Amino acid sequence: MSQSQPDAPQNLYAAREPVFPRRVSGKFRNMKWVIMAITLGIYYLTPWIRWDRGVNLPDQAVLVDLANRRFYFFWIEIWPHEFYFVAGLLVMAGLGLFLFTSALGRVWCGYACPQTVWTDLFILVERWVEGDRNARLRLHRQKKWDARKLRLRLTKFVLWILIALATGGAWVFYFTDAPQLAVDLVTLNAHPIAYSTMLILTATTFFFGGIAREQICIYACPWPRIQAAMMDEDTLTIGYRHWRGEPRGKLKPHKKTKPAAAAAASDAPVISEAAAPQGDCIDCMACVNVCPMGIDIRDGQQMECITCGLCIDACDDVMEKIGKPRGLIDYLALTDETAEQAGKEPKSVWKHIFRPRTILYTTLWSLVGIALVVALFIRADIELTVAPVRNPVYVTLSDGSIRNTYDVRLRNKNGDDRPFKISIKGHPTLRLQLEGTPYDTVDVPADTMSLQRVYVVAPKGSEPALSERMDLRIWVEDISNGDRAYKDTLFNGKGN
């Protein structure tokens, strides 16, 4: 008796089937075109905007100057110690994402996320080169690489590479003077870091937008797994009105009953609804064919849905053609679903948007924004830090007087050189000396920080010299406009 062979192990891996969205038109698609044009325009053109800050400062409107540790945004200049402005903007971005997600679902993902914007652009190029969905599917399934397939793929890849190269090039322009860097790149005189950065960004943009596409949103991005915490039953997101669309079925042709006089005129079949009870959904698959994520919204809410609204445009177009009301697929909330199934009127859009959760996010977002604006406008054009030299704590001079040493860092945030006067306020016997100059003023270059060593001396036998420590205030005054700033510190005497 022969022994049966063990079954081969089951292969659980399924190769990814690429998604080829069909072209669609409608208000949501038009909105995505507008947002794409605006966001890409801002990204590509911003480094070329000029802003006059003075002779000694860069004239690029938006510049991340790593060499000098500055961030310029039009009239705003952020120094390294002011990183709290950047942190505040990141907090506002996070709160804004929470706000929009709680109100309208993943609208950021569907309209303004860089992955979505560049993927839309790459799909637009692909459709322009290879045709609409059916043509691209046929080309993908064609096993034989003939001259036509090779030509179409090469054309598409070359255009993708050019877009990706422009993307990487635009990024490096944010970190140095754009016109000069463009010349250096063309003449091969740019720093190797610029070329390597462009190469990396070109490769990642090509891969993310052209090859991986929806897989980045599904597998690489953490937000689909976090968004559920931001949403509730009043969140407006894209849904399918199954109570109206089911049971779904195809429209079937049949002959209408006609009067005897008209029967002889024509026997042509007329398209109408099937005789059996049927919902509004005719199972045309239009919503699936236009989805850039390749999902069926009729299966309910799914992690992969980016709320782009293209399925709404596709379904509304079909509903108009068959004479049914629009909105079979639409923005709706779970509470709307319950109300509509019960025959009640759903809530208005504004009641969904303005509710305790979104009001809380809006309030927090506004408070952070107001705090940043106030901090921006009350900050001084001059700043100082005072660091007492602790080794030694004090020095006894030859005449018996006691001297303390301080390192004073002066920041001149103006666009021209400024003379700063340094003075002290404390016990009247204390006197000030500046290292390197017999005067009490020091010139600080434009938009720089200068280190000045300062000596404060107490005469022999004076109260500051004999005490353990005494309060001391160091003042700095901009002589050109009278702006003043100070820092409090301590003077250490022999009693220490």
C-alpha positions, 0 to 999 in steps of 0.5 A: 500500500503506497504511502500518501505524500504530504500536502505542499505548504500553502503559500499565504503571500499574494503579490500586490495588484497595482491600482489604476484609478479611472479619470473622474470629474466633479467638485471634489476632483476639481477641489483636489486639482486646485489644492494640488496646484496651490501646494505644489506652487508654494513648494516649488516657487517659495525659495525664489521669493526675495525679501530685502532685510538689509545689506548684511542679511540674506534676501531669500524670503524663506531660508533655513540657514544652517551655517549661521543657525538662523531661520528666516521667514519673510520679516521673521528671524528665528534664532537657535535659542528661540526654537520654542517658536518652531515647537509651537508651530509643530504643536499647532500643526498637530492640533490642526490635524486633530481638529480636521480629523475629528470634524471631517475625517482624513481630509488632510490625507485626501487633499493636502498630504504630500504623499497624496499630492505627488501621487496625484501628480504621478497618476496624472502623468501616467494617465496622460502617457498610457491612457485611462484605466482600461488602457493602463490595465491592458498595458500592465497585463501585457506580458510581451514587451514590444516597442510600444510598451517600452516606449510608453514606460520609458516616457512615463519614467523619464517624466516621473524622474524629472518631477522627482528631481525638481522635488529634490532640487526645490528642497535643497533651495530652502537651505541656501541662496536659491539662484546661486545654488542653481548656478552651482548645481548646473556648473557642478560646483555645488557641495556634495551634500546638495547632490546627495540630498537631491539624489535621495529625495529624487529616489524616494519621491519616484518610489513613493509617488510612482511605485509604492503609492497607496502602500505608503498610506496603508503600511508606512504611515501611522496616521490611519491607525491613530485617526480612530481616536480623533473621530466619533459618531458625529464625525463627517466622513465618506460613507455609503447609504446602504439602506438606499442602495441595497439590494444592489443590482444591474439595470436590465433591458425589457420591453415596456407594455405599449398601446396597440397603436404604438406597438407597431411603431417600434419594438426597441427595448427600453432601459429601465429598472429591474422588475424585482425590488432593487436599491439605487446602487446598480453595481457599476463599480464606478466608485471602486474604479476611481478610488486611488486606494483600490477599496470598495466604500460600500463595504463600510468604513475602512482604514485605507480610505483617505476621504478624497471624495472621488467616489462621491463624484463618480457615484453622483455622475452615475446617479444623474445618468440613471435618473436617481438622486445624488448622494448615494455615497456622500459625507455623512456621520454615524448619527446621520445614518441612524436618523436617515434609516429611521426617516428623520432629518439628519443634523446640519453640517455645522452642528457636526463641525461645531461640537465640544470636541472640535471647539476644544481643539479650536480653542487650544489651537488658537491659544497656542497661536496667540501665545506665539504671536504675542511672544514674537512681537514682545521679544526685544531686538537685543538680548543678553545672557550673563554667565559668572566665571566660577573658577575662581569665584573671585580674584583678590587684586594687588591693591586688595580689591575684589574682582568678579568675572562675567561672560556676557553674550550680546545678541544684535538682531538688527540688520546693521551694526549697533553700539551697546553700552554696558552698565551695572546697578548694585552697590554704589562702590562697585565699578565696571571694566570691559576686557579689551577696551577702556570704554563702557561700550562695545560694537556688535555686528549686525545679526550676530552674537558677541561675547564680551568679558566683563569685570566688576570690582569692589574696593578693599574693605567695601561692603561688597568685598566683605559680604558673602554675596550681593545682588547685581544687575547688568544692563545693556543699552542700544545707544542708537535707539535706546532699547535696553535689556538686563540680567540679574546675577550675584557678586561674590565677596570674601565672605563666600 
